[in-house]
Amino acid sequence: MPRRYKQERTPIDWAQQVTPPRWLPRRAYITAVSQLYHGEIATLAMCRSLNETAIVTEDQHFLQTQIADETRHIELYRRYLERLGDIAAPEPALAAALHGRFEWQGSALGTIVAVHLLLEGEGLRVQREYGHWFPCSLLRQVNANITPDEARHVAFGRRTLVGGLNGITQDERIAIYRWLENLWRDCAQSMSQDIPSLIRLTMGQRWMNERWSRHRKVLIRLGLVSEAEAA
């Protein structure tokens, strides 16, 4: 049962200057940060869709809370990007997610795993990496304000996945897994095309394989598929 969290969020000092890294063109920096903004919009769209199909009242309560979280996150990134002077377009895979082209056609469990384990889990990792690559104190404060919510969303996804496995067949479990891998690789490949070349060097095929391997281990550990089924 999801707990109701009362958290002190990290305060944001909007009086600070925005400080893009000197080694990176400003346009490339705007593009990189904009994908966090569009990722939140894609997550919000999926959460609204899930909320319409949620049967369990507890899940509806959590999703409604998450919708409020995602709306706030979008506003924070929008405000930061306005300080930079522009918002770049979403990468093709995120645009596809926004327009429903990655919509899962089976049980809601597939979408829950996509939103709460893949999108939110990856978002947490990207925020940490941006904190390393980009020294802007204001961006770090924005991410620190968002991170506790994202971690809570991931925990919800894990709980829901484990609780929902008995209600689906082996074929659907495997179909969800295959769809998740294709979705993740499409998004990762798309985002790697328009980010700064220095960062892209770390995001080649080896990077994607290692990153997916982490997600794969989590999905196996939570019981979505076995080692043999994943292979």
C-alpha beads as a LAMMPS data file, in Angstrom:
LAMMPS data file: protein, C-alpha beads

231 atoms
230 bonds

1 atom types
1 bond types

-500.0 500.0 xlo xhi
-500.0 500.0 ylo yhi
-500.0 500.0 zlo zhi

Masses

1 110.0

Atoms # bond

1 1 1 0.000 0.000 0.000
2 1 1 1.557 3.324 -1.001
3 1 1 2.491 5.558 1.878
4 1 1 1.697 9.236 1.897
5 1 1 4.993 11.032 1.968
6 1 1 5.532 14.408 3.529
7 1 1 8.912 15.602 2.343
8 1 1 10.817 18.807 2.765
9 1 1 11.803 19.715 -0.777
10 1 1 15.149 21.337 -1.444
11 1 1 14.588 25.100 -1.765
12 1 1 15.433 26.703 -5.113
13 1 1 17.127 30.096 -5.208
14 1 1 15.818 31.511 -8.487
15 1 1 17.903 34.648 -7.969
16 1 1 20.978 32.658 -8.980
17 1 1 22.546 33.062 -12.374
18 1 1 22.182 30.283 -14.929
19 1 1 25.690 29.009 -15.684
20 1 1 25.951 26.716 -18.711
21 1 1 29.252 24.828 -18.974
22 1 1 31.924 26.770 -20.853
23 1 1 32.937 23.750 -22.921
24 1 1 29.461 23.327 -24.401
25 1 1 27.651 25.584 -26.917
26 1 1 24.618 27.209 -25.335
27 1 1 22.283 25.724 -27.980
28 1 1 23.518 22.199 -27.211
29 1 1 23.007 22.796 -23.494
30 1 1 19.437 23.982 -24.091
31 1 1 18.774 20.854 -26.184
32 1 1 20.125 18.549 -23.470
33 1 1 18.132 20.129 -20.630
34 1 1 15.005 20.378 -22.783
35 1 1 14.837 16.587 -23.014
36 1 1 14.318 16.439 -19.230
37 1 1 11.405 18.846 -19.678
38 1 1 9.867 16.816 -22.505
39 1 1 10.440 13.590 -20.579
40 1 1 8.298 14.961 -17.756
41 1 1 5.569 15.891 -20.247
42 1 1 5.627 12.365 -21.721
43 1 1 5.427 10.860 -18.232
44 1 1 2.503 13.120 -17.330
45 1 1 0.600 12.032 -20.455
46 1 1 1.102 8.358 -19.613
47 1 1 0.081 8.901 -15.974
48 1 1 -3.157 10.576 -17.047
49 1 1 -3.899 7.617 -19.300
50 1 1 -3.176 5.185 -16.462
51 1 1 -5.340 7.128 -14.028
52 1 1 -8.327 6.654 -16.324
53 1 1 -7.916 2.860 -16.269
54 1 1 -6.796 2.329 -12.654
55 1 1 -9.153 0.031 -10.765
56 1 1 -7.613 0.048 -7.305
57 1 1 -8.433 3.194 -5.344
58 1 1 -4.969 3.238 -3.775
59 1 1 -3.391 3.275 -7.237
60 1 1 -5.675 6.110 -8.327
61 1 1 -4.645 8.122 -5.282
62 1 1 -0.972 7.614 -6.075
63 1 1 -1.407 8.430 -9.763
64 1 1 -3.297 11.619 -8.939
65 1 1 -0.467 12.602 -6.611
66 1 1 2.060 11.794 -9.316
67 1 1 0.159 13.853 -11.873
68 1 1 0.537 16.819 -9.504
69 1 1 4.253 15.967 -9.100
70 1 1 4.866 15.793 -12.844
71 1 1 2.990 19.046 -13.422
72 1 1 5.257 20.738 -10.875
73 1 1 8.389 19.211 -12.456
74 1 1 7.365 20.504 -15.883
75 1 1 6.962 23.989 -14.439
76 1 1 10.401 23.856 -12.778
77 1 1 12.188 22.813 -15.971
78 1 1 10.155 25.310 -18.008
79 1 1 11.174 28.109 -15.648
80 1 1 14.830 27.079 -15.857
81 1 1 14.743 26.879 -19.665
82 1 1 13.090 30.285 -19.843
83 1 1 16.118 31.619 -17.985
84 1 1 18.225 30.095 -20.772
85 1 1 16.050 31.816 -23.362
86 1 1 14.491 28.897 -25.249
87 1 1 13.087 25.372 -25.150
88 1 1 14.344 22.918 -27.778
89 1 1 12.045 20.454 -29.537
90 1 1 11.716 16.924 -28.128
91 1 1 13.830 14.164 -29.621
92 1 1 11.881 11.904 -32.036
93 1 1 11.337 9.082 -29.519
94 1 1 10.030 11.456 -26.857
95 1 1 7.815 13.125 -29.450
96 1 1 6.446 9.693 -30.342
97 1 1 5.719 9.013 -26.675
98 1 1 3.928 12.356 -26.384
99 1 1 1.709 11.475 -29.338
100 1 1 0.883 7.996 -28.070
101 1 1 2.828 6.059 -30.695
102 1 1 4.534 4.043 -27.953
103 1 1 1.253 3.230 -26.250
104 1 1 1.058 -0.308 -24.885
105 1 1 -2.050 -2.152 -26.101
106 1 1 -2.205 -4.827 -23.393
107 1 1 -2.825 -4.646 -19.637
108 1 1 -2.048 -1.428 -17.766
109 1 1 0.884 -3.222 -16.120
110 1 1 3.016 -2.706 -19.216
111 1 1 2.509 1.062 -19.167
112 1 1 3.112 1.209 -15.411
113 1 1 6.458 -0.546 -15.812
114 1 1 7.390 1.725 -18.735
115 1 1 6.548 4.899 -16.817
116 1 1 7.722 4.022 -13.332
117 1 1 10.717 1.785 -13.943
118 1 1 12.091 2.856 -17.323
119 1 1 11.226 6.548 -17.722
120 1 1 11.498 7.496 -14.061
121 1 1 14.476 5.246 -13.380
122 1 1 16.336 6.605 -16.385
123 1 1 15.375 10.133 -15.416
124 1 1 17.056 9.687 -12.048
125 1 1 20.264 8.475 -13.701
126 1 1 20.291 11.312 -16.233
127 1 1 19.779 13.879 -13.467
128 1 1 22.774 12.459 -11.617
129 1 1 24.908 12.494 -14.751
130 1 1 23.891 16.034 -15.659
131 1 1 24.888 17.035 -12.142
132 1 1 28.365 15.694 -12.955
133 1 1 28.655 17.125 -16.470
134 1 1 26.902 20.456 -15.920
135 1 1 28.094 22.598 -12.972
136 1 1 25.108 24.974 -12.892
137 1 1 24.049 25.321 -9.265
138 1 1 20.511 26.327 -10.225
139 1 1 20.011 23.203 -12.364
140 1 1 21.336 21.065 -9.524
141 1 1 18.824 22.636 -7.148
142 1 1 15.994 21.987 -9.608
143 1 1 17.023 18.341 -9.969
144 1 1 17.459 17.936 -6.204
145 1 1 13.919 19.244 -5.758
146 1 1 12.573 16.664 -8.225
147 1 1 14.641 13.574 -7.326
148 1 1 12.697 12.499 -4.167
149 1 1 9.465 12.428 -6.170
150 1 1 11.062 10.356 -8.942
151 1 1 12.429 7.838 -6.421
152 1 1 8.956 7.470 -4.913
153 1 1 7.470 6.898 -8.378
154 1 1 10.008 4.138 -9.075
155 1 1 9.121 2.458 -5.778
156 1 1 5.434 2.518 -6.757
157 1 1 6.277 0.890 -10.091
158 1 1 8.189 -1.921 -8.431
159 1 1 5.420 -2.607 -5.947
160 1 1 2.757 -2.570 -8.643
161 1 1 4.733 -4.851 -10.944
162 1 1 5.274 -7.481 -8.251
163 1 1 1.635 -7.312 -7.179
164 1 1 0.279 -7.556 -10.715
165 1 1 2.251 -10.475 -12.115
166 1 1 -0.279 -13.107 -11.055
167 1 1 -2.910 -11.484 -13.218
168 1 1 -1.149 -11.858 -16.577
169 1 1 -0.021 -14.810 -18.698
170 1 1 3.522 -15.825 -19.566
171 1 1 3.001 -14.657 -23.148
172 1 1 1.976 -11.194 -21.969
173 1 1 4.897 -10.989 -19.542
174 1 1 7.309 -11.721 -22.377
175 1 1 5.484 -9.340 -24.729
176 1 1 5.776 -6.553 -22.135
177 1 1 9.477 -7.254 -21.745
178 1 1 10.108 -7.134 -25.510
179 1 1 8.092 -3.928 -25.849
180 1 1 9.996 -2.324 -22.964
181 1 1 13.362 -3.161 -24.502
182 1 1 12.367 -1.754 -27.900
183 1 1 10.894 1.355 -26.254
184 1 1 14.002 1.961 -24.177
185 1 1 16.440 1.437 -27.046
186 1 1 14.413 3.713 -29.344
187 1 1 14.453 6.474 -26.731
188 1 1 18.146 6.026 -25.905
189 1 1 19.133 5.976 -29.586
190 1 1 17.014 9.025 -30.324
191 1 1 18.442 11.070 -27.467
192 1 1 22.015 10.163 -28.419
193 1 1 21.617 11.722 -31.881
194 1 1 21.211 15.360 -30.885
195 1 1 23.253 15.712 -27.729
196 1 1 26.765 17.188 -27.577
197 1 1 29.387 15.013 -29.272
198 1 1 31.594 14.889 -26.160
199 1 1 28.743 13.337 -24.187
200 1 1 27.692 11.161 -27.113
201 1 1 31.067 9.425 -26.965
202 1 1 29.873 7.855 -23.704
203 1 1 26.493 6.895 -25.162
204 1 1 27.354 4.480 -27.969
205 1 1 26.167 0.928 -28.401
206 1 1 28.248 -0.293 -25.480
207 1 1 26.684 2.359 -23.236
208 1 1 23.181 1.369 -24.333
209 1 1 23.875 -2.334 -23.796
210 1 1 25.248 -1.714 -20.308
211 1 1 22.366 0.572 -19.433
212 1 1 19.744 -1.867 -20.683
213 1 1 21.523 -4.665 -18.796
214 1 1 20.758 -2.809 -15.540
215 1 1 17.083 -2.528 -16.405
216 1 1 17.057 -6.181 -17.489
217 1 1 18.421 -7.325 -14.135
218 1 1 15.777 -5.330 -12.271
219 1 1 12.953 -6.752 -14.395
220 1 1 14.248 -10.293 -13.864
221 1 1 14.669 -9.747 -10.126
222 1 1 11.119 -8.400 -9.849
223 1 1 9.793 -11.425 -11.730
224 1 1 8.577 -9.972 -15.026
225 1 1 10.655 -12.539 -16.906
226 1 1 13.138 -15.258 -16.038
227 1 1 16.732 -15.326 -17.284
228 1 1 15.732 -17.834 -19.935
229 1 1 12.719 -15.802 -21.047
230 1 1 14.779 -12.626 -21.280
231 1 1 17.323 -14.442 -23.446

Bonds

1 1 1 2
2 1 2 3
3 1 3 4
4 1 4 5
5 1 5 6
6 1 6 7
7 1 7 8
8 1 8 9
9 1 9 10
10 1 10 11
11 1 11 12
12 1 12 13
13 1 13 14
14 1 14 15
15 1 15 16
16 1 16 17
17 1 17 18
18 1 18 19
19 1 19 20
20 1 20 21
21 1 21 22
22 1 22 23
23 1 23 24
24 1 24 25
25 1 25 26
26 1 26 27
27 1 27 28
28 1 28 29
29 1 29 30
30 1 30 31
31 1 31 32
32 1 32 33
33 1 33 34
34 1 34 35
35 1 35 36
36 1 36 37
37 1 37 38
38 1 38 39
39 1 39 40
40 1 40 41
41 1 41 42
42 1 42 43
43 1 43 44
44 1 44 45
45 1 45 46
46 1 46 47
47 1 47 48
48 1 48 49
49 1 49 50
50 1 50 51
51 1 51 52
52 1 52 53
53 1 53 54
54 1 54 55
55 1 55 56
56 1 56 57
57 1 57 58
58 1 58 59
59 1 59 60
60 1 60 61
61 1 61 62
62 1 62 63
63 1 63 64
64 1 64 65
65 1 65 66
66 1 66 67
67 1 67 68
68 1 68 69
69 1 69 70
70 1 70 71
71 1 71 72
72 1 72 73
73 1 73 74
74 1 74 75
75 1 75 76
76 1 76 77
77 1 77 78
78 1 78 79
79 1 79 80
80 1 80 81
81 1 81 82
82 1 82 83
83 1 83 84
84 1 84 85
85 1 85 86
86 1 86 87
87 1 87 88
88 1 88 89
89 1 89 90
90 1 90 91
91 1 91 92
92 1 92 93
93 1 93 94
94 1 94 95
95 1 95 96
96 1 96 97
97 1 97 98
98 1 98 99
99 1 99 100
100 1 100 101
101 1 101 102
102 1 102 103
103 1 103 104
104 1 104 105
105 1 105 106
106 1 106 107
107 1 107 108
108 1 108 109
109 1 109 110
110 1 110 111
111 1 111 112
112 1 112 113
113 1 113 114
114 1 114 115
115 1 115 116
116 1 116 117
117 1 117 118
118 1 118 119
119 1 119 120
120 1 120 121
121 1 121 122
122 1 122 123
123 1 123 124
124 1 124 125
125 1 125 126
126 1 126 127
127 1 127 128
128 1 128 129
129 1 129 130
130 1 130 131
131 1 131 132
132 1 132 133
133 1 133 134
134 1 134 135
135 1 135 136
136 1 136 137
137 1 137 138
138 1 138 139
139 1 139 140
140 1 140 141
141 1 141 142
142 1 142 143
143 1 143 144
144 1 144 145
145 1 145 146
146 1 146 147
147 1 147 148
148 1 148 149
149 1 149 150
150 1 150 151
151 1 151 152
152 1 152 153
153 1 153 154
154 1 154 155
155 1 155 156
156 1 156 157
157 1 157 158
158 1 158 159
159 1 159 160
160 1 160 161
161 1 161 162
162 1 162 163
163 1 163 164
164 1 164 165
165 1 165 166
166 1 166 167
167 1 167 168
168 1 168 169
169 1 169 170
170 1 170 171
171 1 171 172
172 1 172 173
173 1 173 174
174 1 174 175
175 1 175 176
176 1 176 177
177 1 177 178
178 1 178 179
179 1 179 180
180 1 180 181
181 1 181 182
182 1 182 183
183 1 183 184
184 1 184 185
185 1 185 186
186 1 186 187
187 1 187 188
188 1 188 189
189 1 189 190
190 1 190 191
191 1 191 192
192 1 192 193
193 1 193 194
194 1 194 195
195 1 195 196
196 1 196 197
197 1 197 198
198 1 198 199
199 1 199 200
200 1 200 201
201 1 201 202
202 1 202 203
203 1 203 204
204 1 204 205
205 1 205 206
206 1 206 207
207 1 207 208
208 1 208 209
209 1 209 210
210 1 210 211
211 1 211 212
212 1 212 213
213 1 213 214
214 1 214 215
215 1 215 216
216 1 216 217
217 1 217 218
218 1 218 219
219 1 219 220
220 1 220 221
221 1 221 222
222 1 222 223
223 1 223 224
224 1 224 225
225 1 225 226
226 1 226 227
227 1 227 228
228 1 228 229
229 1 229 230
230 1 230 231
